[in-house]
Amino acid sequence: MLKVVVVDDEKMAREVIINMAKNYMPDCQILGEATNVSSAYSLIKLTQPNLVFLDIHLPDGTGFDLLNKFEEKLNFRVVFITAYEEYAVKAFRFSALDYLLKPIDPVDFETSIRRVRQNINLESFNQNLNTFRNIYKPGNFEHETILFNTSHEVRPLLPNEIIRIAGDGNYCNVYLVAGEVLRLAKTLNWVENLLASKGFVRTHKQHIVNMFFIRSFLKNEQVLLLADGTTVPVSFRKKSSVVQALQKITG
């Protein structure tokens, strides 16, 4: 049985979610509603749900402020609720997290619930959540737009929309969270200077990676495993700077 808590500051939004839950999840139990971070935290601690519908924008903070109050890994799944925000949606999709856009469509709701039922692995969910936090994490540089000039457009990008950059002679390929690859008529050294102090690390003469997408350093293979499943080589000369980057991520 799904035991549900709904967190949204809009009464109508909560009512829509609860009504859809009753229609598409007849075996669910609605444990309660909350309108802000403080009351939601108390309600979740008290009722111990296994599924939370969570608006990412709340009056006294964000949905992530709420989740950060739980010191250990979450023992409940989350379906995020948001008005359309392109950057957040890209991050949700990349992280394989369930989300619903306002106004909530019944078909999307049913699809999301089906995914929740099919994937009850909390370890996988917590890993995906950490990936999202790294992409969407507020900070000093994550929301500074960078302009990339390709052969047919000038594209503004946020740093955490970029997973990695691969050099190709006098050109570079920029790999994005959305799955797109931009081709730049610039050297990798030029891009490295552009991205200085924005959370990127040079791993090899032909590779730069966004440190927040690093999952692990595979010592035997001397490669980084990234959040999208790709691997990037680490040269001997760059190993120390890569290790320092990993230490920065883990604190």
C-alpha positions, -999 to +999 in steps of 0.1 A: +000+000+000+012+035-008+010+058+022+010+094+009+018+129+021+010+159-001+031+190+003+020+221-016+012+256-005-017+258-030-050+243-016-063+236-051-031+218-061-034+196-030-070+188-038-062+179-074-034+155-063-055+139-036-085+134-060-062+119-086-046+097-060-080+083-050-089+077-087-056+061-098-043+046-065-074+031-049-052+012-024-034+044-012-038+060+022-036+098+024-018+104+057-020+142+056-012+175+039+013+203+045+018+238+031+054+246+040+088+231+049+083+232+087+049+216+088+059+190+061+089+179+081+069+174+112+041+155+093+066+132+076+084+124+108+051+116+125+033+096+098+063+078+081+049+078+045+064+058+016+055+084-010+055+122-009+041+146-035+064+176-031+062+211-046+097+224-052+087+260-043+073+266-008+067+298+012+095+291+037+120+275+014+122+248-013+113+212-014+150+204-013+153+224+019+128+200+033+146+169+021+179+182+034+164+181+069+165+143+068+202+136+076+202+100+063+191+086+030+154+091+025+131+061+033+103+074+011+099+081-026+092+116-039+072+128-069+081+165-074+056+191-084+065+222-103+054+249-127+073+247-159+109+257-154+131+246-183+163+241-163+145+221-135+127+199-161+160+191-178+175+182-145+146+160-135+148+141-168+185+136-166+183+123-130+154+099-138+133+114-111+095+115-112+079+150-116+046+165-125+040+199-142+013+222-131-015+221-141-013+183-135-024+161-163-042+129-153-023+108-179+010+121-166-001+114-130-010+078-138+023+073-157+042+087-127+025+064-103+031+034-125+068+042-125+068+046-087+052+011-083+076-005-108+107+010-092+105+007-054+143+006-050+151+034-025+189+030-031+184+039-068+160+067-059+185+083-034+213+080-060+191+097-086+182+124-061+219+131-054+225+135-091+196+160-093+209+179-063+243+183-080+227+196-112+202+220-095+222+229-064+223+266-057+257+282-054+280+310-065+284+299-101+257+275-111+233+301-124+258+323-143+251+320-180+279+312-204+276+320-241+288+294-266+291+305-302+285+276-327+285+279-365+247+286-365+238+301-331+249+318-299+237+295-271+234+307-235+240+278-210+242+273-173+273+255-161+254+225-148+237+220-181+271+208-193+283+173-185+317+173-202+337+188-231+359+167-255+386+183-276+390+175-313+420+194-327+409+230-331+373+221-322+354+210-291+323+189-285+302+201-256+280+173-242+248+186-225+224+172-199+196+173-224+215+149-247+225+175-273+261+179-284+274+214-294+303+217-319+325+247-312+353+260-334+375+266-303+403+247-287+399+229-254+424+253-238+401+282-247+370+264-232+390+256-201+397+293-196+360+301-202+349+276-175+375+286-150+361+287-114+328+273-126+330+238-113+349+220-141+382+200-140+406+192-167+412+154-166+432+149-198+447+168-227+414+161-246+388+162-218+371+185-193+343+174-170+318+190-147+329+179-113+293+176-101+286+148-126+315+126-113+302+094-098+335+077-091+372+074-100+380+039-112+416+036-102+425+004-121+412+018-154+423+054-146+389+068-157+361+088-143+326+073-143+301+101-149+264+104-140+253+097-176+272+064-176+301+076-198+337+072-188+365+098-193+402+091-191+424+107-164+460+113-174+489+108-149+496+146-149+460+155-141+453+128-115+461+150-085+438+178-096+410+153-103+414+138-068+412+173-053+380+179-073+365+147-058+375+158-023+357+191-030+325+172-039+325+150-009+335+179+014 
